[in-house]
């Protein structure tokens, strides 16, 4: 990628979060926004939205009762689809995901889903991830050059997700196709083609997988989701499909980029790598610091104010999307000492890499 000119900071117009000028100078933008424009306008693809950057403001947007996740509820249209576009039923099932819901529906779905993420299930997956990582590393010739993304960072989440949902080996190719659709088709106007056409095939694949696991359950998380019950309540077909979508989307790209970001940070800071080699007990702390310093998530799913909310003199209008910029919040000097330094022993480290509030990442214990 060609280098871009130094950024010209300007919050008078919506900031394009996908533009090369922002992406290549992301952390310089964060520093400027935190001090000069903590609440401003932005856009991602075709969506225009409000941006919130400071740590405490992000926590407020993610936990204050004035903000909700369900767009229709914020606009007083309870029961309507939370998605901004009318979609075919086969695709609209993703709107049943708990990431688009608020309590009490969010609590209901999360209670059922938690039954599948037992300590035993997480321990099994953790052991499998370690074995898979060792297997991949053992396959590299000593001193050879490798494509870290293609030969290590991408295979790990792909194979782990396949095992989580009990996928047969022959279904792996379709999973890889689905992952490409879900992670590469949401830029620019491609989002319309992806939502209206590409996701139909992915939805059919997921429904067929759910039907197969219902008929022949296995020792996997999808089978546990099908069996989950709370006071006679179970996940519906659409809710199961939405949960599989969520596992695929939330587990794939974030894990892949966390691995590559972590390796890059350690290569850029060899003294921190030396410290980890000398003090291996710091590895868990190091992962938390990667999540803070260069996490894979730019921001959360948008929140929607139920009423006009004023932050730092800027009005966030009722029903309009607001995105907490987690990357900026994790570099806020009001919350972190030396925020731009990478310190594998940082403590405390209350970063927002897994979100905050009711929608705190369900996969935190596995990650």
Secondary structure in CASP SS format (residue, H / E / C, confidence):
PFRMAT SS
TARGET T0000
AUTHOR 0000-0000-0000
METHOD secondary structure of the structure
MODEL  1
X C 1.00
X C 1.00
X C 1.00
X C 1.00
X C 1.00
X C 1.00
X C 1.00
X C 1.00
X C 1.00
X C 1.00
X C 1.00
X C 1.00
X C 1.00
X C 1.00
X E 1.00
X E 1.00
X C 1.00
X C 1.00
X C 1.00
X H 1.00
X H 1.00
X H 1.00
X H 1.00
X C 1.00
X C 1.00
X H 1.00
X H 1.00
X H 1.00
X H 1.00
X H 1.00
X H 1.00
X H 1.00
X H 1.00
X H 1.00
X H 1.00
X H 1.00
X C 1.00
X C 1.00
X E 1.00
X E 1.00
X E 1.00
X E 1.00
X E 1.00
X E 1.00
X C 1.00
X C 1.00
X E 1.00
X E 1.00
X E 1.00
X E 1.00
X E 1.00
X E 1.00
X C 1.00
X C 1.00
X H 1.00
X H 1.00
X H 1.00
X H 1.00
X H 1.00
X H 1.00
X H 1.00
X H 1.00
X H 1.00
X C 1.00
X C 1.00
X C 1.00
X E 1.00
X E 1.00
X C 1.00
X C 1.00
X H 1.00
X H 1.00
X H 1.00
X H 1.00
X C 1.00
X C 1.00
X C 1.00
X C 1.00
X C 1.00
X C 1.00
X C 1.00
X C 1.00
X C 1.00
X C 1.00
X C 1.00
X C 1.00
X C 1.00
X C 1.00
X H 1.00
X H 1.00
X H 1.00
X H 1.00
X H 1.00
X H 1.00
X H 1.00
X H 1.00
X C 1.00
X H 1.00
X H 1.00
X H 1.00
X C 1.00
X C 1.00
X C 1.00
X C 1.00
X H 1.00
X H 1.00
X H 1.00
X H 1.00
X H 1.00
X H 1.00
X H 1.00
X H 1.00
X H 1.00
X H 1.00
X C 1.00
X C 1.00
X C 1.00
X C 1.00
X H 1.00
X H 1.00
X H 1.00
X H 1.00
X H 1.00
X H 1.00
X H 1.00
X H 1.00
X H 1.00
X H 1.00
X H 1.00
X H 1.00
X H 1.00
X H 1.00
X H 1.00
X H 1.00
X H 1.00
X H 1.00
X H 1.00
X H 1.00
X C 1.00
X C 1.00
X C 1.00
X C 1.00
X C 1.00
X C 1.00
X C 1.00
X C 1.00
X C 1.00
X H 1.00
X H 1.00
X H 1.00
X H 1.00
X H 1.00
X H 1.00
X H 1.00
X H 1.00
X H 1.00
X H 1.00
X H 1.00
X H 1.00
X H 1.00
X H 1.00
X H 1.00
X H 1.00
X H 1.00
X C 1.00
X C 1.00
X C 1.00
X C 1.00
X H 1.00
X H 1.00
X H 1.00
X H 1.00
X H 1.00
X H 1.00
X H 1.00
X H 1.00
X H 1.00
X H 1.00
X H 1.00
X H 1.00
X H 1.00
X H 1.00
X H 1.00
X H 1.00
X C 1.00
X C 1.00
X C 1.00
X C 1.00
X C 1.00
X H 1.00
X H 1.00
X H 1.00
X H 1.00
X H 1.00
X H 1.00
X H 1.00
X H 1.00
X H 1.00
X H 1.00
X H 1.00
X H 1.00
X H 1.00
X H 1.00
X H 1.00
X H 1.00
X H 1.00
X H 1.00
X H 1.00
X H 1.00
X H 1.00
X H 1.00
X H 1.00
X H 1.00
X H 1.00
X H 1.00
X C 1.00
X C 1.00
X C 1.00
X C 1.00
X C 1.00
X H 1.00
X H 1.00
X H 1.00
X H 1.00
X H 1.00
X H 1.00
X H 1.00
X C 1.00
X C 1.00
X E 1.00
X C 1.00
X C 1.00
X E 1.00
X C 1.00
X C 1.00
X C 1.00
X H 1.00
X H 1.00
X H 1.00
X H 1.00
X H 1.00
X H 1.00
X H 1.00
X H 1.00
X H 1.00
X H 1.00
X H 1.00
X H 1.00
X H 1.00
X H 1.00
X H 1.00
X H 1.00
X H 1.00
X H 1.00
X H 1.00
X H 1.00
X H 1.00
X H 1.00
X H 1.00
X H 1.00
X H 1.00
X H 1.00
X H 1.00
X H 1.00
X H 1.00
X H 1.00
X H 1.00
X H 1.00
X C 1.00
X H 1.00
X H 1.00
X H 1.00
X H 1.00
X H 1.00
X H 1.00
X H 1.00
X H 1.00
X H 1.00
X C 1.00
X H 1.00
X H 1.00
X H 1.00
X H 1.00
X H 1.00
X H 1.00
X H 1.00
X H 1.00
X H 1.00
X H 1.00
X H 1.00
X H 1.00
X H 1.00
X H 1.00
X H 1.00
X C 1.00
X C 1.00
X C 1.00
X C 1.00
X C 1.00
X C 1.00
X C 1.00
X C 1.00
X E 1.00
X E 1.00
X E 1.00
X C 1.00
X C 1.00
X C 1.00
X E 1.00
X E 1.00
X E 1.00
X C 1.00
X C 1.00
X E 1.00
X E 1.00
X E 1.00
X C 1.00
X C 1.00
X C 1.00
X C 1.00
X E 1.00
X E 1.00
X E 1.00
X E 1.00
X C 1.00
X H 1.00
X H 1.00
X H 1.00
X H 1.00
X C 1.00
X C 1.00
X C 1.00
X C 1.00
X C 1.00
X C 1.00
X C 1.00
X C 1.00
X C 1.00
X C 1.00
X C 1.00
X C 1.00
X C 1.00
X C 1.00
X C 1.00
X C 1.00
X C 1.00
X C 1.00
X C 1.00
X C 1.00
X C 1.00
X C 1.00
X C 1.00
X C 1.00
X C 1.00
X C 1.00
X C 1.00
X H 1.00
X H 1.00
X H 1.00
X C 1.00
X C 1.00
X H 1.00
X H 1.00
X H 1.00
X H 1.00
X C 1.00
X C 1.00
END
